[in-house]
Amino acid sequence: MTRKAYLVIFVALVLALTLSGVYLRQRARAAAATAGQANCDTPAPPPPPTTPPPKLPGFQIEAACGAEPARAKPPAAKKR
């Protein structure tokens, strides 16, 4: 191979390494920006419904991710 072919291959390798470094740096910055936010398994709750929740024994609404857990009231005693 000629010197020109080796030079082209060398420049292509340097360019590939440079671009991969820029890409990895950009991904690291994006990951650091989202690290401050809460990692949630559940999304934020929808707006409150217009109808009240059912009054079932043991029924409990799950708290939104990153919010204070809601204190569930004990079920009301049945009237006899």
C-alpha positions in Angstrom: 0.0 0.0 0.0 1.1 3.5 -0.6 1.7 6.2 2.0 -1.5 8.0 0.8 -3.6 4.9 1.7 -2.0 4.6 5.1 -2.6 8.3 5.7 -6.3 8.0 4.7 -6.8 5.0 7.1 -5.0 6.8 9.9 -7.1 10.0 9.5 -10.3 7.8 9.4 -9.3 6.1 12.6 -8.5 9.4 14.4 -11.8 10.9 13.2 -13.7 7.8 14.4 -12.1 7.9 17.9 -12.7 11.7 18.2 -16.4 11.3 17.2 -16.9 8.4 19.6 -15.4 10.5 22.4 -17.7 13.4 21.7 -20.7 11.1 21.6 -19.8 9.5 24.9 -19.2 12.8 26.5 -22.7 14.0 25.3 -24.3 10.8 26.7 -22.5 11.3 30.1 -23.8 14.9 30.3 -27.4 13.8 29.5 -27.2 11.0 32.1 -25.9 13.5 34.7 -28.7 15.9 33.9 -31.4 13.2 34.5 -29.6 11.9 37.6 -31.0 14.8 39.7 -34.6 13.7 38.8 -36.4 11.0 40.7 -36.1 7.5 39.3 -39.7 6.4 39.2 -41.1 2.9 38.6 -44.5 4.5 38.4 -45.4 7.7 36.5 -47.0 10.7 38.1 -50.7 10.2 38.9 -53.3 11.6 36.5 -55.5 14.5 37.7 -58.0 13.5 40.4 -61.1 11.8 39.1 -64.5 13.5 39.4 -66.0 10.5 41.1 -64.7 9.4 44.6 -62.7 6.2 44.9 -64.6 3.1 45.9 -65.0 2.4 49.6 -63.6 -1.1 49.7 -61.9 -2.7 52.7 -58.1 -2.4 52.2 -58.4 -0.1 49.2 -55.4 2.1 49.1 -54.3 4.7 46.5 -50.6 4.4 45.6 -48.6 7.6 46.2 -47.0 9.4 43.2 -43.3 8.9 42.7 -41.2 11.5 44.5 -44.3 12.7 46.5 -45.0 12.2 50.2 -46.8 8.9 50.7 -50.5 9.5 51.4 -51.7 8.4 54.8 -54.5 5.9 54.2 -57.5 6.2 56.5 -58.5 2.9 58.2 -61.7 1.5 56.7 -64.9 2.7 58.3 -66.6 0.3 60.7 -69.7 -1.3 59.2 -73.0 -0.2 60.7 -75.2 -3.0 61.9 
